[in-house]
């Protein structure tokens, strides 16, 4: 029996996605920067816009490690419109202050009337009427 040939580059794993970590971070940051002032988006929406569908937790991780003061992190919320910080934390108060300064209505740590940032035309046309 002939031995199997060794891969020429056996130290590097074969990845299903050719995206490097730095490229993924850059795409997430670009998606966050694209959220207009006075608007918000959920972690999952940001991930989809960055081409990383299903990676909402990665978006949260990128934000938790952010050291860029120009990144509008405060525009990213949970999918239900709630702020992810604990209510008694400084981050919670700062996020509310920043959102309100942009004209976003925040009540009890939640953005009400959250516009469906990820809605497509079909879902807007064919969804049941909102009450």
C-alpha positions as CSV (number, residue, x, y, z in Angstrom):
1,X,0.0,0.0,0.0
2,X,1.3,3.4,-1.0
3,X,1.5,6.0,1.8
4,X,-0.7,9.1,1.4
5,X,1.1,12.1,0.0
6,X,1.5,14.9,2.6
7,X,-0.1,18.1,1.8
8,X,2.5,20.7,0.8
9,X,1.1,23.2,3.2
10,X,0.0,20.9,6.0
11,X,0.4,23.6,8.7
12,X,-2.5,25.7,7.3
13,X,-6.0,24.5,7.8
14,X,-8.4,24.5,4.9
15,X,-11.1,27.0,5.7
16,X,-14.7,26.8,4.3
17,X,-14.8,30.6,4.1
18,X,-11.7,32.5,2.8
19,X,-12.5,35.5,5.1
20,X,-9.7,36.4,7.5
21,X,-10.5,37.7,11.0
22,X,-9.2,41.1,10.1
23,X,-11.3,41.3,7.0
24,X,-14.4,40.2,9.0
25,X,-13.8,42.9,11.6
26,X,-13.3,45.5,8.9
27,X,-16.6,44.5,7.2
28,X,-18.5,44.6,10.5
29,X,-17.1,48.0,11.3
30,X,-18.0,49.3,7.8
31,X,-21.6,48.0,8.3
32,X,-21.8,49.8,11.6
33,X,-20.4,53.0,10.1
34,X,-23.1,52.7,7.4
35,X,-26.0,53.0,9.9
36,X,-27.3,56.5,9.4
37,X,-27.4,58.9,12.3
38,X,-30.8,58.6,14.1
39,X,-31.2,55.0,13.0
40,X,-30.4,51.7,14.7
41,X,-29.8,48.1,13.6
42,X,-29.7,44.8,15.4
43,X,-26.5,42.7,15.8
44,X,-27.9,40.2,13.3
45,X,-28.7,42.8,10.7
46,X,-25.2,44.2,11.0
47,X,-23.8,40.7,10.5
48,X,-25.9,40.2,7.3
49,X,-24.9,43.6,5.9
50,X,-21.3,42.6,6.5
51,X,-21.8,39.4,4.6
52,X,-21.6,37.3,7.7
53,X,-25.1,36.1,8.2
54,X,-25.7,34.2,11.4
55,X,-22.7,35.8,13.1
56,X,-24.5,38.3,15.4
57,X,-22.3,37.2,18.3
58,X,-19.2,38.0,16.3
59,X,-20.6,41.5,15.9
60,X,-21.1,41.8,19.7
61,X,-17.5,40.5,20.2
62,X,-16.1,43.1,17.8
63,X,-18.0,45.8,19.5
64,X,-16.8,44.7,23.0
65,X,-13.2,44.9,21.8
66,X,-13.6,48.2,20.0
67,X,-11.1,50.9,20.8
68,X,-12.1,53.3,17.9
69,X,-14.0,56.3,19.4
70,X,-15.4,57.2,16.0
71,X,-17.3,54.0,15.6
72,X,-21.0,54.6,16.2
73,X,-21.4,51.5,18.4
74,X,-24.5,53.0,20.1
75,X,-26.6,52.4,17.0
76,X,-26.4,48.6,17.4
77,X,-29.1,47.0,19.5
78,X,-30.5,43.6,20.2
79,X,-33.1,42.3,17.7
80,X,-36.0,43.3,19.9
81,X,-34.7,46.9,20.2
82,X,-33.3,46.6,23.7
83,X,-29.9,47.9,24.8
84,X,-27.6,44.9,25.6
85,X,-25.9,46.5,28.5
86,X,-27.2,45.9,32.0
87,X,-29.5,48.7,33.1
88,X,-27.3,49.9,36.0
89,X,-24.1,50.1,33.9
90,X,-22.3,53.2,32.6
91,X,-22.5,51.8,29.0
92,X,-26.3,51.6,29.3
93,X,-26.6,55.2,30.3
94,X,-24.1,56.3,27.6
95,X,-25.9,54.4,24.9
96,X,-29.3,56.0,25.8
97,X,-27.7,59.4,25.9
98,X,-26.1,59.0,22.5
99,X,-29.2,57.6,20.9
100,X,-31.4,60.4,22.3
101,X,-28.9,63.0,21.1
102,X,-29.5,61.6,17.6
103,X,-33.3,61.9,18.0
104,X,-34.0,58.2,18.6
105,X,-36.9,57.6,21.0
106,X,-35.7,55.3,23.9
107,X,-38.1,54.1,26.6
108,X,-37.0,51.9,29.4
109,X,-33.9,50.9,27.6
110,X,-35.7,50.0,24.4
111,X,-36.1,51.6,21.1
112,X,-39.8,51.6,20.3
113,X,-41.1,51.6,16.8
114,X,-37.9,50.0,15.7
115,X,-37.8,50.3,11.9
116,X,-37.2,47.0,10.3
117,X,-33.8,47.8,9.0
118,X,-33.5,44.4,7.3
119,X,-37.0,44.3,5.8
120,X,-37.2,43.6,2.2
121,X,-39.9,44.8,-0.2
122,X,-42.0,41.6,-0.1
123,X,-42.1,41.5,3.7
124,X,-43.2,45.1,3.8
125,X,-45.9,44.6,1.1
126,X,-47.3,41.3,2.3
127,X,-46.9,41.4,6.0
128,X,-50.1,41.7,8.1
129,X,-51.0,45.3,9.1
130,X,-49.4,46.5,12.3
131,X,-51.8,47.5,15.0
